[in-house]
């Protein structure tokens, strides 16, 4: 693999970090940007190398091949969303230019079984493992000789066909030695070459994770220690984001808020937004065991308009499951306390729950979801299908056998991704669609329960009657939701919903995509609950749905021997139905009710106590302050964009 370098020509370096776009914005390729900045600072022979513009988004393979055709060495940063297209690009380049050195790094390069990986993909010359800066530098410094044995943290097949693994290098403990790709101008040529592009910035303030969640690669044994970047550099980067009008910042820290200084970082963002108008939003991955600090951070972000909502990632509330995935040292009580505090301050939160985890059963799952809602989560639970990540503990065969994982390969689809974005190379993921505690049949039931919960409670179709019935009669949310899954005596609309969700769950289990494609509605991939909501509304099925829903709930309450519920249930159903946002509304409406349903509902959302009182109540529903002139606009702005904000209901005013 020795390369001859012409005295006149410089070594041309290709950089590939293919990211998915988000709302017509693209990520600046942070991983390769920081590698470039590090090399440009420490290379002894800087003038020998020329860094070409990186490939940063999905483009046709032929175009990528053409852009990289004149390179001497190419570095690919790979993860689950880009590994197959990266492999195809590398393969084609190697076929046309065998002298080009191909280097693969990133989380998708296996740390175990890497010989098998290299022999499966013989066009890869070097596989990199772990932290990349020093490895990247050493590869470049040894490029002319091809003496890769001097490079730490790599594996390769030598000229004699022998597999070689070099010792793993030490992590960089003093992050001050790593230059910022933003401040040092690594991205300036890329941005200048794409003046119409809207950018999202990936960013880190620290590295490492003290936790060991088995589904994750953040907390691997060599990443336990958390090291921090210099605070002055962090503030300079925030200023760079503001001055370059970067709207959205995605912080890659595993545990933002773990350090006291993180409050000051958010304050600097808030000050800059007030001064410059940028960034518009900041997304962080929360630390796992902090209460007041995290609360203060999100209160600052909310006050500054930086937060699109607080993510409270529980993953599960089943103790056996938490132990099996090594999250038993993370306090569920902490999250519940935070949920209540955020509700009291009207700060929206979202809760992540992973479906199909070890030791989880159908019963433990549905009871856990009910508990989360009862603790005040009325905005959104994000039901995430368990996916096996390369280099995670769950990636080990022994772990999978222990918990009886039933795994299927499925096409990797982005939620709300465009159907027209699909290129000739489809990425895939390994989904768990059954375990020894949740066999296939139960997994399908659990998946249906998740979609039904999302549709009825979080898409707000029946959230008002659900909250009222829980408060007034102590009916558990899981009982109300399961009623819509098990009541086969109800008529057409509810049966259609159940069949739609059941068929989709079974489709996933045989390798179908996680989401539902719809050429008719925005030509994108929809979550099953959202597409069902669209069908009910656009096909004028809501009136019949509410009629059937009221009848189904009434039968359920009769079986529970609940008394004096009919007028309360009816008021709640009528109010909920009239509050669902719809296009083509041209006037407000007034509603008279026999109970203070709206006041009790709003109090419950904010964690306050309010009693249901019989009387004469008059409410005005504001249907004209926001209008949609087409179903397409409504699908985009209410169902898609409104998902995380829970913006499915009109506002309502008490006229008394």
Secondary structure, DSSP 8 states (H G I E B T S, - for coil): ------SSS-EEEEEEEEE--BTTBEE--HHHHHHHHHHHHH-TTGGGEEE---EEE---HHHHHHHTTT-SEEEEE--TTTHHHHHHHHHHHHHH-TTSEEEEESTTS-SSSHHHHHHHSTT--EEE-S--HHHHHHHHHTTTTT-GGGSSSEEEE-TTS-EEE-------S-GGGS--TTTTTTTHHHHHHTTT--EEEEE-SEE--S---TT-STT-GGG-S-EE--HHHHHHHHHHHHHTT--EEEE--SSBTSSTTHHHHHHHHHHHHHHH----EEE--B-SS-SHHHHHHHHHHHHTT--S-EEEEEE---HHHHHHTT-TTS-HHHHHHHHHHHHHTT--EEEEEEET-TT--HHHHHHHHHHHHHTT--S-EEEEE-B--TTSGGGSHHHHHHTT--EEEEE---TT-BGGG--SS--EEEEE---SSS-HHHHHHHHHHHHHHIIIIIS-SSHHHHHHHHHHH---HHHHHHHHHH-TTS-HHHHHHHHHHHHHHHHHHTT--SSEEETTTTTEEE-HHHHHHHHHHHTT-HHHHHHHHHHHHHHHHHHTT--S-HHHHHHHHHHHHHHB--TT--S-EEEEEEE-HHHHHHHHHTT------EEEEEEEEE-SSS--SSHHHHIIIIIITTTTTT--B-EEEE--
